[in-house]
Amino acid sequence: MGVNKKNIMTRYFFVVLIMGLAGVAIIVKATMTMFAERQYWQDVADRFVKENVTIKANRGNILSADGKLMASSLPEYRIYMDFKAGGIKKDTMLMHHMNEICEGLHKIFADKSASEFKAHLLKGRRKGSRNYLIYPKRISYIQYKEAKRLPVFKLNKYKGGFHELVYNQRKKPFGSLASRTLGDLYPDTTKGAKNGIELAFDSLLKGHNGIIHRQKVMNKYLNIVDIPPIDGCDIITTLDVGMQDICEKALVDEMKEINASVGVVVLMEVATGNVKAIVNMTKGGDGNYYEMHNDAISSLMEPGSTFKTASITVALEDGKITPNTTVDTGNGVVMMHGRPMRDWHRGGFGVLDVTHIMEVSSNVGVSTLIDRYYGSNPKKFVDGLKRMSIDQPLHLQIPGEGKPNIKGPKERYFSKTTLPWMSIGYETQIPPINILTFYNAIANNGTMIRPKFVEKAVRHGEVVQEYPTVVINPKICSDRTLTLIRGILRKVVSEGLAKQAGSKQFAVSGKTGTAQVSQGAAGYKTGHTKYLVSFCGYFPSEAPKYSCIVSIQKPGLPASGGLMAGSVFGKIAERVYAKNLRFDIRNAIDSTTNIIPPVKAGEMKEALYVLNDLKVPVQQEFSSQNKKDIWGHTQMLQSSVVLQNQGISSITVPSVIGMGAKDAVYLLESKGLKVRISGIGKVKSQSIAQGNTIVKGQTVSLTLAN
């Protein structure tokens, strides 16, 4: 019998077709299992034995110095529905409670209506999806717990089908406050931290993962811990949330006012180097200000006139100048090795001593002094700067700091004009925090210390690691030089261009800076001119507690370090000072207390009139019937004021101790004496004692004090 080849080919075709369809079905099913049903089968697998399953440790928190939470890991969820779990019984329950479930979801997620939720869930039910996303966004823990209370959803995931995917999200409760310094994590948290404190202290924050395995015990599968996870440490920073808020608000308000592009503030505790606040604001495309870059530690720009303090300090230390050394600044323009050096004030300042040069921030004055004494040996000037460690990197606790760039005479591009321009803050690049560290050393009796962002790492209340204050340079200059430069910086604020940085409540010391921003290879003249306005100083001047730098970049004129950066400094200083005021509880009084005020010596009848009007108890030890002035002294008792007659003689000098200036001058001049006054407050001493015979025209010197 012959072979029917046609019949064989037909059979072969059908076999190949069936095998091909089976292959396609296998691929489709595998794809569905890998993607659409992946979570379901993963959950099923979790019910059986697993070896060496990693348990992630909880990442530690970052806290402020006063214990406020600044960064923490909080869970976020995506919620899903498995419409095949629980079979017909679950499906019946779902349809029975559908309206109730959708109303509940609408109350939790108000951006979608109950009808939208219903249509969405019914669509997933028709598909028979095993991993159907109920709500498109990540939700909070509270929202998740609310959803778990709804009918059907409150059943376990194998009976009800409701299940979730957990994300460990890093949150900053105070929003932008110190955001760039705190740092960020990558969206994929397995990659760790990107920058800031999060990156610098990542090994302490992330802790150590644990290991478990699943084991069947009495017909149940249990998670058996092999190595328990160790949670990360909490990092206690030096930052103060209140001070951070003060600094950010003061800076942003001024930046909006002057249309600035970039602004930074760093507030530091003088004695410890603890950074209490650090603000880095950059103008976004929408006109608002955001923390984008940590410019306070990384920005390498020419500092301008704040650098003049370093130049003058070197010259004072080397004995080249004194505060009384004079310079004829002429009409404000002097040729320096073929290049004009200009003062900001047209017409110049004429002859100035060093103190006044700094008060008015004369470029001609400073550059002339430095060129005069160091022009033939610029290395000595640069060595003087290095002696104060102003050229050294700070090795901060957080990454990203810039290294100061101060050229030496043997380096490329160091020319005859480099020295005079370097002396006024050009041809050198120094980050703002390095400038602040130098000024902080002046405030700290010459000891330069490293700025500190983190104080300690703590786990479960126990200190794991502490970070002490680190001294960079034990003495940047002699005590004599220190006294001189501190006196100059105080006058810059009280009498010079930096009056806006001052306060009526306490003395402030510091220096302004206004510099054109170089456009790189294009120099200073190309395109729209930008300016860097700054102020760096410390307060209170007598016993410095805080140092601070304000540095703002802005387009075009007007540009004034004193008016713009100085005003920000002034607001910060006053608000921080007020925040730290402490009153003696012993001076506290209640509403029933009879307040006995301090009363100056003087004319007793006037004092009696005022005290009676204020209803203050008085013990009167003189007769008020006499029409003449009655001069006397006062004594404050616990429950009253004693007014005593002094008994003034016409031929002897009276005592004016305890009187105010007005009464003292009136009484003494009425006796024919001349009066010279120094100080403010009450008279503490008089040069001619009580009881001496009056000599007409004789001068009495009075010293007043509070």
Buried (B, 14 or more C-beta within 10 A) or exposed (E): EEEEEEEEEEEEEEEEEEEEEEEEEEEEEEEEEEEBBEBBEEBEEEEEEBEEBEBEBBBBBBBBBEEBBBBBBEBBBBBBBBBBBBEEEBBEBBEEBBEEBBBBBBEBBEEBBBEBBBEBBBEBBEEEBBBBBBBEEBBBEEBBEBBBEBBBBEBEBBBBBBBBEEEEBBEBEBEBBBBBBBBBBEEEBEEBBBBBBBBBBBEBBBBEEBBBBBEEEEEEBEEEEEEEBBBBBBBBBBBBBBBBBBBBBBBBEBBEEBEBBBBBBBBBBBBBBBBBBBBBBBBEEEEEBBBBBBBBBBBBBBBBBBBBBBBBBBBBBBEBBEBEBBBEBBEBBBEBEEEEBEBBBEEBBEEBBBBBBBBBBBBBBBBBBBBBBBBEEBEBBBBBBBBBBBBBEBEBBBBBBBBBEBBBBEEEEBEEBBBBBBBBBBBBBBBBBBBBBBBBBBBBBBBBBBBBBBBBBBBEEEEEEEBEBEBBBEBBBEEEBBEBBBEBBBBBBBBBBBBBBBBEEBBBBBBBBBBBBBBEEEEBEEEEBBBBBBBBBBBBBEEBBBBBBBBBBBBEEEBBBBBBBBBBBBBBBBBBBEEEEEEEEEEEEEEEEEEBEEBBBBBBBEBBEEBEEEEBEBEBEBEEEEEEBBBBBBBEEEEBBBBBBBEBEEEBBBBBBBBBBEBBBBBBEEBEBEBEBEBEEBBEEBEBEEEEEBEEEBEBEBBBEE
